[in-house]
Structures are given as structure tokens and as C-alpha cells.
Amino acid sequence: MSIIKIEDIAFVRFRAPDLGRMQSFLEDFGLTFAGTADGRLFMRGGGPSPFVHVTEPGAPGFVGLGLRAASVKDLEQLAAHEGLSIEPLAAPGGGSVVRLTDPDGFQVEVIAGQAPAAPMEDGLSAPWNSAGERKRLRSPKRIAFGPAHVVRLGHCVVKVTDFRRSEQWYKERFGLITSDEVELSPGVPAGAFFRCDRGEVPTDHHTLFLINHPEGPDFHHAAFEVRDLDDLMGGANHLTARGHHHEWGVGRHVLGSQVFDYWRDPWGHKIEHWTDGDLLTAADGSNKASFEQFVGVQWGPSAPPTMA
């Protein structure tokens, strides 16, 4: 039994020496300015989360991630177990937070009680016509040029120095379920995809991925869901026109099935657009997967060495 069961990932936190430059990139990426507090930049997507990306001044780097609990009562249980205090969350949407540090020194902020943000214009792209189903009738499809429309943060991937130690730490506290454990060879884990345990409520194939990396902890990437494939492709055109660094894509992953497109922010952090991922319930259990499945694609270009 875990101490609590989180509902989702809430945000990622970075440091950067130029918040204006970070804001400009993230707006090109499809996020929207949500405010500033204590010198920190907050950016949001189009969904109800008041913010999904935080940047604080400093040398470039990844600080940590936020996880959303179901209630302040869950925060009380977590704080009591860890010997910590519940603090007000000084950020858009308010709420409360318990701040933990994981075994590799990443900050893990567990939040609850936020006031939801007003949803932004929904505006999904026009339906797709397929050979088997015709949904768009007497209406041409036109995709406006401009940034993609990020809806929400989907997952974060970090490298950890001792995979089994970190797996135990996150599962004991947050009730995560292994979706796929990736093996280099039988019994030798490379890492694992973890999803939230929401019982019968379908949830993303992965909210967190931990990569075993004995050489030292590091950030790998954060992934943001966009409206659909048209939105992802239009966003790629816009980022290219704006001169940003493209890393890998467009393709469809094997594990999780997402259509993906990876970019880098001005300080080299990998950041992903994705759409059309797998949704699982607790009853779907756990699987073992090969390293070839992990790095493989169903279609699209092979992963470049820089994605390691």
C-alpha cells in the first residue's frame, strides 16, 4: 500500500538565466503566459491546470516536478509520513504543497487544492475523414499557421542513479503502477514507464519514466499533449520557421503509442509535443519490454544518438 495515490503530473520546474527568452520559446511551443510570482515565470496550457511549466532565475537546469494529489487530506497523510509541513503554494491557482526530495536530489512538489484555470478556447481541428468513417462533410479543412495548442503536461522522464531505489521511493509514496519495464537483457532493467493508479479511470500509459543511469542523475525530457495530429504538425512548422532546435520526429512510439515530436529549449532541455497516446486502467497490469521496443518507432525516423 502506498501513502497516497497521485492523480497526475502537474508541472515541471526549471532554472534559466533569461526568463524573457524562455517565455518567447514556450509561446512558440504552444504555452501561454500564466503570471509571475517571486521572480518565477509560470506558463499554462489550454486545460484547467493553472500552470504546467515554471522557470526560476539561475544557471540553466532542471529542478524537479510537481504531482497532483486528490485532496489536501492526502497532503496531510504524506506530510505526516515524511515529517514535513504543508505550505501555501505561491503560484497561479493557489492551493497547498508538500515539498520532498527524491533519492537523486530532484525536488518533488505534491500539490492539492488549486483553483482551476478558466479553460482556453477549445477549437479542436476539424474531424478527420477516413476510408471507414466520414465525419467531415461539406466543410474544407484549413489549418491556421501558428504555434501548436498545448493542452496539458503528460509526463516527465528523468535519469536516476539507482533505478530500483527510485522505483521503490516513488511507488511507496505515490501509488504508481508499472506499465512497461524495459530490460537491457532478461532481469537487467534499463528503466520503466509508470502510470497513476486511478482504479477504473483510464489514465496515460506513463506519467513518469525513470531511466537507470549509474553515471549520475539527469533530466531527459518533458512531454506536453497537443490537440491532435494537425496541431502537432502545424506546431512543428511554426517552430521550424522560428528557428528552434528540432531533435526527433515526427513518429509514433511503440511503448505508449504516442505520436511524438521533440524539440530543445534555448538551454538544451528536450521538450516534446505528443498526441494520441494509450490509456490504461489499474486492471491492465504491467508488462516487460525490450530495449528495442523502447527506442523503436512504429513509423517515423529512428532515434538520434542525442536522445540517449
The 8 nearest C-alpha neighbors of each residue, nearest first, counted from 0:
[[1, 2, 171, 174, 3, 172, 170, 4],
 [0, 2, 171, 174, 172, 3, 173, 170],
 [1, 3, 172, 77, 171, 173, 0, 76],
 [4, 2, 173, 1, 172, 73, 174, 5],
 [5, 3, 174, 173, 196, 6, 1, 68],
 [4, 6, 68, 173, 67, 7, 3, 195],
 [7, 5, 68, 67, 69, 195, 4, 197],
 [8, 6, 67, 5, 66, 9, 195, 206],
 [7, 9, 66, 67, 65, 10, 206, 154],
 [8, 10, 66, 65, 67, 51, 7, 152],
 [11, 9, 51, 65, 52, 64, 8, 12],
 [10, 12, 64, 52, 63, 65, 53, 51],
 [11, 13, 53, 63, 62, 64, 54, 52],
 [14, 12, 61, 54, 62, 60, 53, 55],
 [13, 15, 55, 59, 60, 54, 57, 56],
 [16, 14, 59, 57, 56, 58, 17, 55],
 [15, 17, 57, 56, 58, 59, 18, 14],
 [18, 16, 20, 19, 15, 21, 56, 57],
 [19, 17, 21, 20, 22, 15, 16, 40],
 [20, 18, 22, 21, 17, 23, 24, 40],
 [19, 21, 23, 18, 22, 17, 24, 265],
 [20, 22, 18, 24, 19, 23, 25, 17],
 [21, 23, 19, 25, 20, 24, 18, 26],
 [22, 24, 20, 26, 21, 25, 19, 27],
 [25, 23, 27, 21, 26, 22, 28, 20],
 [24, 26, 28, 22, 27, 30, 23, 21],
 [25, 27, 30, 29, 23, 28, 24, 31],
 [26, 28, 24, 25, 146, 29, 238, 23],
 [29, 27, 25, 26, 146, 30, 24, 147],
 [30, 28, 147, 148, 146, 26, 149, 27],
 [31, 29, 26, 44, 25, 43, 149, 42],
 [32, 30, 43, 42, 26, 44, 33, 29],
 [31, 33, 42, 34, 43, 41, 30, 22],
 [34, 32, 42, 41, 43, 31, 50, 91],
 [35, 33, 41, 32, 40, 36, 91, 42],
 [34, 36, 40, 39, 41, 38, 37, 33],
 [35, 37, 39, 38, 90, 34, 89, 40],
 [38, 36, 39, 35, 89, 55, 40, 90],
 [37, 39, 36, 35, 55, 40, 56, 54],
 [40, 38, 55, 36, 35, 37, 54, 41],
 [39, 41, 35, 54, 53, 34, 55, 42],
 [42, 40, 53, 33, 34, 35, 52, 50],
 [41, 43, 32, 33, 52, 50, 31, 30],
 [44, 42, 50, 51, 31, 30, 33, 49],
 [45, 43, 150, 149, 30, 151, 46, 31],
 [44, 46, 150, 119, 118, 149, 43, 47],
 [47, 45, 150, 118, 44, 48, 151, 119],
 [46, 48, 116, 115, 118, 49, 117, 45],
 [49, 47, 50, 46, 115, 116, 51, 43],
 [50, 48, 116, 92, 91, 115, 43, 47],
 [51, 49, 43, 42, 48, 41, 52, 33],
 [50, 52, 10, 43, 9, 152, 42, 11],
 [53, 51, 11, 42, 10, 41, 50, 12],
 [54, 52, 12, 41, 40, 13, 11, 42],
 [55, 53, 13, 40, 14, 39, 12, 15],
 [54, 56, 39, 14, 13, 15, 40, 57],
 [57, 55, 15, 16, 14, 54, 39, 18],
 [58, 56, 16, 15, 14, 59, 55, 60],
 [57, 59, 15, 16, 14, 60, 56, 55],
 [60, 58, 15, 14, 57, 266, 16, 61],
 [61, 59, 14, 13, 62, 58, 15, 268],
 [60, 62, 13, 63, 218, 14, 12, 59],
 [63, 61, 13, 12, 105, 106, 60, 14],
 [64, 62, 106, 105, 12, 107, 61, 11],
 [65, 63, 11, 107, 10, 12, 108, 106],
 [64, 66, 108, 10, 9, 109, 107, 8],
 [65, 67, 8, 109, 9, 7, 108, 110],
 [68, 66, 110, 7, 9, 6, 5, 109],
 [69, 67, 5, 111, 6, 70, 110, 109],
 [68, 70, 6, 111, 5, 67, 73, 71],
 [71, 69, 72, 73, 111, 68, 112, 74],
 [70, 72, 74, 73, 111, 112, 75, 95],
 [73, 71, 75, 70, 74, 76, 69, 77],
 [74, 72, 76, 71, 75, 70, 3, 77],
 [75, 73, 71, 77, 72, 76, 78, 97],
 [74, 76, 72, 78, 73, 77, 79, 71],
 [77, 75, 73, 79, 74, 78, 80, 72],
 [76, 78, 74, 80, 75, 79, 81, 73],
 [77, 79, 83, 75, 81, 80, 76, 82],
 [80, 78, 82, 76, 77, 81, 75, 83],
 [79, 81, 77, 78, 82, 76, 2, 83],
 [82, 80, 78, 83, 79, 77, 99, 76],
 [83, 81, 79, 80, 78, 84, 77, 76],
 [84, 82, 78, 81, 79, 85, 97, 98],
 [83, 85, 78, 86, 97, 82, 79, 98],
 [84, 86, 97, 96, 95, 78, 83, 87],
 [87, 85, 96, 95, 84, 88, 97, 98],
 [88, 86, 95, 89, 94, 96, 85, 93],
 [87, 89, 95, 94, 93, 96, 90, 86],
 [90, 88, 93, 87, 36, 91, 94, 37],
 [89, 91, 93, 88, 92, 36, 41, 35],
 [92, 90, 93, 49, 50, 34, 33, 89],
 [91, 93, 114, 113, 49, 90, 115, 94],
 [94, 92, 113, 88, 90, 91, 89, 114],
 [93, 95, 113, 112, 88, 111, 87, 92],
 [96, 94, 87, 88, 111, 110, 86, 112],
 [95, 97, 110, 86, 109, 88, 85, 87],
 [96, 98, 85, 109, 108, 86, 78, 84],
 [99, 97, 108, 107, 96, 109, 106, 100],
 [98, 100, 107, 106, 108, 101, 97, 109],
 [101, 99, 106, 104, 105, 107, 102, 98],
 [100, 102, 104, 105, 103, 99, 106, 107],
 [103, 101, 104, 165, 100, 105, 168, 164],
 [104, 102, 101, 105, 216, 159, 160, 100],
 [103, 105, 101, 100, 102, 106, 216, 63],
 [106, 104, 63, 101, 100, 103, 62, 107],
 [105, 107, 63, 100, 99, 62, 108, 104],
 [106, 108, 99, 64, 65, 100, 63, 98],
 [109, 107, 65, 98, 97, 99, 66, 96],
 [108, 110, 66, 97, 96, 65, 67, 107],
 [109, 111, 96, 67, 95, 68, 66, 108],
 [112, 110, 68, 70, 71, 95, 113, 94],
 [111, 113, 94, 95, 71, 70, 114, 110],
 [112, 114, 94, 92, 93, 111, 115, 95],
 [113, 115, 92, 112, 93, 116, 94, 49],
 [116, 114, 47, 48, 49, 113, 92, 117],
 [117, 115, 47, 49, 48, 118, 114, 92],
 [116, 118, 47, 119, 115, 46, 49, 45],
 [119, 117, 46, 47, 45, 116, 120, 121],
 [118, 120, 45, 121, 117, 46, 44, 47],
 [119, 121, 122, 118, 45, 123, 46, 117],
 [122, 120, 123, 119, 45, 118, 46, 226],
 [121, 123, 120, 124, 125, 226, 119, 148],
 [124, 122, 121, 226, 125, 227, 126, 230],
 [123, 125, 122, 126, 229, 227, 230, 142],
 [124, 126, 140, 123, 127, 135, 141, 122],
 [127, 125, 135, 134, 124, 128, 123, 140],
 [128, 126, 129, 135, 134, 125, 133, 132],
 [127, 129, 133, 134, 135, 132, 126, 130],
 [130, 128, 132, 131, 133, 127, 134, 135],
 [129, 131, 132, 128, 133, 127, 134, 135],
 [132, 130, 129, 133, 128, 134, 127, 135],
 [131, 133, 129, 130, 128, 134, 127, 135],
 [132, 134, 128, 135, 129, 131, 136, 130],
 [133, 135, 128, 126, 136, 132, 127, 129],
 [136, 134, 126, 133, 128, 138, 127, 137],
 [135, 137, 138, 134, 133, 139, 128, 126],
 [136, 138, 139, 135, 140, 134, 133, 128],
 [137, 139, 136, 135, 140, 125, 141, 126],
 [140, 138, 141, 137, 135, 136, 125, 142],
 [141, 139, 125, 138, 142, 124, 126, 135],
 [140, 142, 143, 139, 125, 124, 138, 144],
 [143, 141, 144, 140, 233, 229, 124, 230],
 [142, 144, 145, 141, 233, 146, 230, 124],
 [145, 143, 233, 142, 237, 146, 236, 234],
 [144, 146, 237, 143, 234, 147, 233, 27],
 [147, 145, 234, 29, 27, 237, 28, 148],
 [146, 148, 234, 29, 230, 231, 149, 233],
 [149, 147, 29, 225, 150, 226, 146, 230],
 [148, 150, 225, 44, 29, 224, 30, 151],
 [149, 151, 45, 44, 46, 225, 224, 148],
 [152, 150, 44, 224, 223, 149, 46, 153],
 [151, 153, 223, 51, 222, 224, 154, 10],
 [154, 152, 223, 222, 224, 206, 151, 8],
 [155, 153, 206, 222, 207, 221, 152, 205],
 [154, 156, 221, 207, 220, 222, 208, 206],
 [157, 155, 208, 220, 219, 207, 209, 221],
 [158, 156, 218, 219, 209, 217, 210, 159],
 [157, 159, 210, 217, 216, 212, 209, 211],
 [160, 158, 216, 212, 211, 161, 210, 162],
 [159, 161, 213, 212, 215, 216, 211, 162],
 [162, 160, 164, 159, 163, 211, 165, 213],
 [161, 163, 211, 165, 164, 166, 159, 160],
 [164, 162, 166, 165, 161, 167, 211, 168],
 [163, 165, 167, 161, 162, 166, 168, 102],
 [166, 164, 168, 162, 167, 163, 169, 161],
 [165, 167, 163, 169, 168, 164, 162, 170],
 [166, 168, 170, 164, 165, 169, 171, 163],
 [167, 169, 165, 171, 166, 170, 164, 172],
 [170, 168, 172, 166, 167, 171, 173, 165],
 [169, 171, 174, 175, 167, 173, 172, 168],
 [172, 170, 1, 168, 169, 167, 173, 174],
 [171, 173, 2, 1, 169, 170, 3, 174],
 [172, 174, 4, 3, 170, 5, 175, 169],
 [175, 173, 4, 170, 1, 196, 172, 171],
 [174, 176, 170, 195, 194, 173, 196, 193],
 [177, 175, 194, 193, 196, 195, 178, 174],
 [176, 178, 193, 285, 179, 192, 194, 180],
 [177, 179, 285, 192, 193, 286, 176, 204],
 [180, 178, 286, 192, 287, 177, 191, 285],
 [181, 179, 191, 287, 288, 190, 286, 192],
 [180, 182, 288, 189, 190, 289, 191, 188],
 [183, 181, 188, 184, 189, 289, 187, 290],
 [182, 184, 290, 187, 189, 188, 289, 181],
 [183, 185, 182, 187, 186, 188, 289, 290],
 [186, 184, 187, 182, 183, 188, 289, 287],
 [185, 187, 184, 188, 182, 183, 189, 181],
 [188, 186, 184, 182, 183, 185, 189, 181],
 [189, 187, 182, 190, 181, 183, 186, 180],
 [188, 190, 182, 211, 181, 183, 210, 187],
 [191, 189, 210, 211, 209, 188, 181, 180],
 [190, 192, 180, 181, 208, 209, 179, 193],
 [191, 193, 208, 179, 205, 178, 177, 207],
 [194, 192, 177, 205, 207, 176, 178, 175],
 [195, 193, 205, 206, 176, 175, 204, 203],
 [194, 196, 175, 197, 176, 6, 5, 7],
 [195, 197, 198, 281, 175, 176, 174, 4],
 [198, 196, 200, 195, 199, 281, 6, 280],
 [197, 199, 281, 200, 196, 280, 282, 201],
 [198, 200, 280, 197, 201, 281, 282, 279],
 [199, 201, 197, 198, 280, 202, 279, 281],
 [202, 200, 280, 279, 278, 199, 203, 197],
 [201, 203, 278, 279, 280, 200, 204, 195],
 [204, 202, 278, 205, 277, 194, 279, 206],
 [205, 203, 277, 278, 255, 194, 279, 178],
 [206, 204, 194, 193, 203, 192, 207, 154],
 [205, 207, 154, 194, 193, 153, 8, 203],
 [208, 206, 155, 193, 154, 205, 156, 192],
 [207, 209, 192, 156, 191, 193, 155, 210],
 [208, 210, 190, 157, 191, 158, 156, 159],
 [211, 209, 190, 158, 159, 189, 212, 157],
 [210, 212, 162, 190, 189, 159, 158, 160],
 [211, 213, 160, 159, 214, 158, 215, 210],
 [212, 214, 160, 215, 161, 211, 159, 216],
 [215, 213, 212, 160, 216, 159, 211, 217],
 [214, 216, 160, 213, 212, 217, 159, 158],
 [217, 215, 159, 158, 160, 103, 212, 218],
 [216, 218, 158, 157, 219, 215, 159, 61],
 [217, 219, 157, 158, 220, 61, 156, 216],
 [218, 220, 157, 156, 217, 158, 269, 221],
 [221, 219, 269, 156, 270, 155, 218, 222],
 [220, 222, 155, 270, 154, 271, 156, 269],
 [223, 221, 271, 154, 153, 270, 272, 152],
 [224, 222, 152, 272, 153, 151, 271, 273],
 [223, 225, 273, 151, 274, 150, 149, 272],
 [224, 226, 149, 150, 148, 227, 274, 273],
 [227, 225, 230, 123, 148, 150, 224, 149],
 [226, 228, 230, 229, 274, 225, 231, 275],
 [227, 229, 231, 230, 232, 274, 226, 258],
 [230, 228, 232, 231, 227, 233, 124, 142],
 [229, 231, 233, 147, 227, 228, 232, 226],
 [232, 230, 228, 234, 229, 233, 147, 235],
 [233, 231, 235, 229, 234, 230, 228, 236],
 [234, 232, 230, 236, 235, 231, 229, 147],
 [233, 235, 147, 146, 237, 231, 232, 236],
 [234, 236, 232, 238, 233, 237, 239, 231],
 [237, 235, 233, 239, 234, 238, 240, 232],
 [236, 238, 234, 240, 239, 235, 145, 146],
 [239, 237, 241, 235, 240, 236, 243, 234],
 [240, 238, 242, 236, 241, 237, 243, 235],
 [239, 241, 237, 242, 238, 236, 243, 235],
 [240, 242, 238, 239, 243, 237, 27, 236],
 [241, 243, 239, 240, 238, 244, 237, 245],
 [244, 242, 238, 241, 239, 245, 263, 262],
 [243, 245, 263, 262, 246, 242, 264, 239],
 [246, 244, 262, 247, 243, 261, 263, 239],
 [245, 247, 262, 261, 244, 263, 248, 269],
 [248, 246, 261, 260, 245, 302, 249, 303],
 [249, 247, 260, 250, 259, 261, 300, 299],
 [248, 250, 260, 259, 299, 247, 258, 251],
 [251, 249, 299, 248, 298, 258, 259, 300],
 [250, 252, 258, 297, 257, 296, 298, 256],
 [251, 253, 296, 256, 257, 254, 297, 258],
 [252, 254, 256, 296, 297, 292, 295, 255],
 [255, 253, 256, 252, 293, 292, 179, 257],
 [254, 256, 277, 204, 257, 276, 253, 252],
 [257, 255, 252, 253, 276, 254, 277, 251],
 [258, 256, 276, 275, 252, 251, 255, 274],
 [257, 259, 251, 274, 273, 250, 275, 252],
 [260, 258, 273, 250, 249, 272, 257, 251],
 [259, 261, 248, 249, 272, 271, 247, 273],
 [262, 260, 271, 247, 246, 270, 248, 272],
 [261, 263, 245, 246, 270, 269, 244, 271],
 [264, 262, 269, 267, 268, 244, 270, 245],
 [263, 265, 267, 268, 266, 269, 24, 262],
 [266, 264, 267, 263, 21, 24, 268, 20],
 [267, 265, 264, 268, 59, 263, 15, 60],
 [266, 268, 263, 264, 265, 269, 244, 262],
 [269, 267, 263, 264, 266, 270, 220, 219],
 [270, 268, 263, 220, 262, 267, 219, 261],
 [269, 271, 221, 262, 220, 263, 261, 222],
 [272, 270, 261, 222, 260, 223, 262, 221],
 [271, 273, 223, 260, 259, 224, 222, 225],
 [274, 272, 259, 224, 258, 257, 225, 223],
 [273, 275, 258, 224, 227, 257, 225, 276],
 [276, 274, 257, 258, 277, 273, 227, 256],
 [277, 275, 257, 256, 255, 274, 278, 203],
 [276, 278, 255, 204, 256, 203, 279, 275],
 [277, 279, 203, 202, 201, 204, 276, 280],
 [280, 278, 201, 202, 204, 283, 203, 277],
 [281, 279, 201, 199, 282, 283, 200, 198],
 [280, 282, 198, 283, 196, 284, 199, 197],
 [283, 281, 280, 284, 199, 198, 279, 285],
 [284, 282, 281, 280, 279, 285, 178, 286],
 [283, 285, 282, 281, 178, 286, 177, 176],
 [286, 284, 178, 177, 179, 283, 287, 176],
 [287, 285, 179, 178, 180, 288, 284, 177],
 [286, 288, 180, 179, 181, 289, 182, 285],
 [289, 287, 181, 180, 179, 182, 292, 286],
 [290, 288, 292, 291, 182, 181, 293, 183],
 [289, 291, 293, 292, 183, 181, 182, 294],
 [292, 290, 289, 293, 294, 295, 288, 183],
 [291, 293, 295, 289, 290, 294, 253, 288],
 [292, 294, 290, 291, 295, 254, 289, 181],
 [295, 293, 291, 292, 290, 302, 296, 301],
 [296, 294, 292, 291, 293, 253, 252, 297],
 [297, 295, 252, 298, 253, 251, 299, 250],
 [296, 298, 251, 253, 252, 295, 299, 250],
 [299, 297, 296, 250, 251, 300, 252, 249],
 [298, 300, 250, 249, 296, 251, 248, 301],
 [301, 299, 248, 302, 250, 298, 249, 247],
 [300, 302, 303, 299, 296, 295, 294, 247],
 [301, 303, 306, 300, 294, 247, 304, 295],
 [302, 304, 305, 306, 301, 247, 307, 246],
 [305, 303, 306, 307, 302, 301, 246, 247],
 [304, 306, 303, 307, 246, 302, 247, 269],
 [305, 307, 304, 303, 302, 246, 247, 219],
 [306, 305, 304, 303, 219, 302, 294, 210]]
